[in-house]
C-alpha cells in the first residue's frame, strides 16, 4: 500500500481509509444507505427470504390497538418520530389506525437520505392528507437534540427493522445511551429486534437467491468509486454471508476474487488485495429476550412491553427511560 502523510481526510473518506488499512479489512455499514442503497434495501424487504419485514408488519397489522393503547395511555398528544424511516410501509399501518381514531399526533420521519425522505413525504401526503408531517434529513442525534426542547409533547421514537442488529454490543449500548440523553422522562422508544431462531432461516435472509443483498453490499464500493474517485471493479468482488449460532450473529463480507490493487484518489492511496481476501461489511445480531432486557437496563431504560409476531421470529420492544435521582 502506498501512502501519503499529507492527506488528512474526514468523515466518509476517513472511515474508508481506516477500514481498508486495517487487518482484516472492513467498511462501515452506516454508509450503505445512499440513495441507491436505500432503493436496494426497499427491494430486499420484499424478498421471500427476508422474513424480518413481514414479521414486523404482522405485529403492526394485528396488534395496532394494543400499540396505540401503550403509546397513548394518558390520552395526550404525542410526536411520533421514526429513525431511518425508509419507505414507511409498516409505519403507515399505525398512522392509518391512529388517524381513524382521531389521535392527536404528529409524524416526523428522519433519514440520512434526502431521496428517501422526499419519497416518503410525497407518499404519505397523498395517502394521509390530514396527517401533520415534519420530515427531517440528517443525523439522528443532532435532530433529536433540537426536538428535546422544541415541544413539551411526549416523543415516541421508532427504531424499526432490527437496524440495531447492525451494531455490536458496545455500539448498541452507546446508541441507546445517546438516545436516552435526548429523551424526556415521559417519552417512549419502540425498537425492533430480530429474535434467535433456526440458523438456516436466518442465513437465507442475508444470501437471497436473486442477488439483491449482494448488489446492496457491492453498492458501497460503487459509492466509494463515485464519491472518492476509487477504481473498484465490482465484478472482481463477490458477496458472502455466514451465520454463527454460538455468537447469534449473521455476518456479510465482500471477497476479492483475485489479487488486485485499488486506487482511491481522494486518499491519494492504493490498497492491495490478495486473492480471496475478505472485506467485512456488516453484522446482523439476533437477540434473546434476556439480551433485550440487558440492553435496556445498561442504557437507562426499562422494558414496558414486548410485541411478538405469531412465529416468535421478531419482537418490537417498548421502552421507557428510567428516572435517575
N, C-alpha and C positions, 0 to 999 in steps of 0.2 A: 504494500500500500504506500502510495506517495502522499506526503503531507505538506502542508504549508502553515507555518506559525502565524501568518498574517491574517488568516481567516478566523473571525470570531462570530460565528452565526448565532442566531437566537431563534426561539420558537420551533417551528416545523423543521427548519434546517438543522438546528442544534440537536434535536431528537433523532433525526436521521443519522447525523454524524456519530452520535453516541451509540446508536443501535448497530450500525454497520461496522463500527470499530470494535465492538465487543466480541468476546469469545464465549459461547456461541453468539452468532449474530441474532438481532431481533429488531422488530419495528413496532411502534406503539399502535395498538388498535384504536386509540382515540382519533386517529387520522383516517380511519376507514370512511367516515361519513362526509365526504364532499358531495356535491350534487349527484354525481354518477353513483357513488357508493350508497347514498340514500335511496336512489332509484332501484339499485340492485337488491338492497335489503327488502324493499317492498316486494320484489319477486320471490325472495327467499321465504318470506312469511306465507306465501301462497302455495309452497311446495307440499306435496303429500307427506314427505318425510319430516317436515318441520312442524311437529306437534305443538310447540310452545304457544304459537298464536291462537290455535284453535282451542287449546285448553283454557287460556286466559279469557278468550271470547265467550266460552261457555260459562265461566264464572260470572262475567258481567251480564250475560243474557238471562241466566237462570236465577241469579241472586241479587238483582238490582234493588228490589225493595229493602232487603237487609243492608245493602251497602248504603243506600240513601239514609236509612234509619241510623246507621253508625256515623255517617257524615253530619247528619242534621238532627241529632238527638235533642238539641236545645231549641230547634226550630228558629234559628237565627241565620242571617245572611252569611255567605261564605264565598271565598275566592278559590276556584278550582285551578290549580297551576300544574301543568304537565311538563316534566323534564324529558326532552327528547321525544317530542310528540309524534314524529313520523307522519303517517297518513291519517291518524286519528280514528281508524276503523273501530277499534274496541271502545275508545272513549265516547264515540258517537252513541253507543248503546246507553251509556249513563246519561249523557246530555239529553237525549230524546226523552228518557224516562223522567228526568228532573224537570224538564220544561213542561211535560204533560201534567205534572203535579204542581205547577206554578211555584217551583222552588226559587228562592231569591239567591241567585249566584252569578258570578262572572267566570269566564273561562280564559285562561292565559296559557297558550302553548309556547314553550321555549325550546328552541332548537338552534344548533350552530349553523345549520344550512338555511340560507335565506330562501332558496328554491322550495325547500320542504315547508317552511313557514308560509310562504306565499300560496303554495298549492293547497295547504290545509285551510288557510283563511278563506280562499275562494270557494272551496268545497263546503265549508261549514256556513259561510254567509248565504249560500244558495239553499242548503239543506235546512238551516235553522235561522231564518231571517230575524227572529226575535231574541236570538242569543247575543248577550253582551260580551264581545270578544276583545281581548287586549293582548294580541300576539307580540312576542319579543324574540329578537335574534341575538345570540351571543353566549357568553359564559354563564353557566347556571348560577354560580355563587355571586358574581357581581350583580346580576339582575335581582337575585333573591335578597341581597343586602339592601337594595333600594326598596323592595317590596315590604321589607320587615316593618318599616315605619311609614309606608305610604298609605296604609289602610289599617283601621282598627278591627276590620272583619277577620273572622277565622280564616286562615290559609289551610287548604288541604292540598298537599303536594302528592303528585303521582309520579312514580318512577317504575314504569311497567316493562314488560317484555323480558324480564330477567336480565336486564342490562347490567345489574350489579354483578352478575356472574363473570363479567369480563375483567373484574378486579381480583387480585389475590387478597388474602385475609387482611393484611396490613393496609392495603389501599382501600378496601371496602370499609374498614373501621374508620379510616381517616375521612372518607367520603361522607359517611353517616355523621361523624362528629362535626364536620363542616356544615352539613345541613342543620344539625341541632343548633349551631350558633346563630343561624338566620331565621330560626323559628321561635315564635312566642309560645307561652305555656299552653294556650288553648288550641294551637294548631295540630294538625294530624298529617301523617305520612303513610301512603299506601305503596308498598314495594312488592314487585313481582319476583317470586323465587321459583326456579325450576328445581323440582324435587328429585331425589335419588330414585332410580328405577332400573329396569332391565338395561344393562350396558349396550346391548345390540340396538335397542330403540334409540338411545342417546347418540350412538355413533352415526347412525344413518342421518340424523338431523344435521350433521356437520360434514357430510360427504354425500350429497344428493346425486342421484343418477343423471340429472340434467346438466350438472356442472355450473350451476348458478353460484354456489358457495365458492367454487374455485375462481370464478370471474370476480366475485366480490373481493377476495383476497388479492388477486392479481391487480385489481384496480388501484391498490395503493402504490404499486410500482409505477403504474401509468401516471398517477398523481405526482410522484417524485420526478418522473420524466418531464411533465408539463410545468411544474412549479419551480423545480430546482435545476432544470437543464441536464437531467441524467439521460443515460442511453441504455436503460434496461431493455432487453429483448424479452418480452413476456413469454414467447414461445420456448425460451431456454429455462423456464421455471415451471414446476408443477405443484399443485395443491395436495397436501397430505394431512389427514386428520387421525387422531388417536383418542381413545378413552381409557383411562386407568382407574379401575374401580377402587383401588386402595387409596387413591387421592381424591376420588369423586370429582374428577375434572376432565373435560374434553380439551384437547389442545390442537391448534391448527398451525401448519408450517407451510412455507414455500421452499421447495427443494431445487437447488441448482442442478440442472440436468447435464452439465458439462463444466469443465474447467474454463473459467472466463474472468474477464476484468470489466467492471462497470465504472464509468466516469460520471461524477456529479459536479457539474460546472460551478454551481453556486457555492460548493465547498472547496473548489479547486483541488479535488482529491479523486483518486481512483481506488476501487475496492476489489480485491481478488477473491474469487470464489473457487473452491475445489469442486470437483465433480461429486454430486450428491450431498453437498453441504446444505444444511437447513438454515432457514431464517424463521425464528419463532415469531408467530403473528398474533396469536390470541389464545387466551384461556377462557373456558366456559365452565365455571364452577357449578356443581349440583349440590343441593342442600338437604339436610335433615331438619326436623323441627327444633331439635336441640341446638343446631348451629344458628338457626334464625333467632332463637331466644338469646343466645350468647352474643350475637352481633348487636341486638337491640340494647342489652344491658351494658355492653362495653362502650357504646357510643352515646349513652344518655337518654335512652328510650325505654319504653315498656310496651310489650305486645298487648294490644287491646283485643284483637280478634283475628282469626285466620279464615280465609275463604278458599275452599278447595273445589277443583273440578271433579267430575264423577269417577274418574280413574285414579284420583290422587296423584296425578302427574305433576301438579302445579299448585302453588299457593300464592294468593295475594294477601299479604300480611299488613294489618293496620296497626300503626304505632302511634303513641303519643309521647311527647317529651316528658322526661322525669324532672320534677321540680327540685332544684338544688337549694338547700338552705344554708 
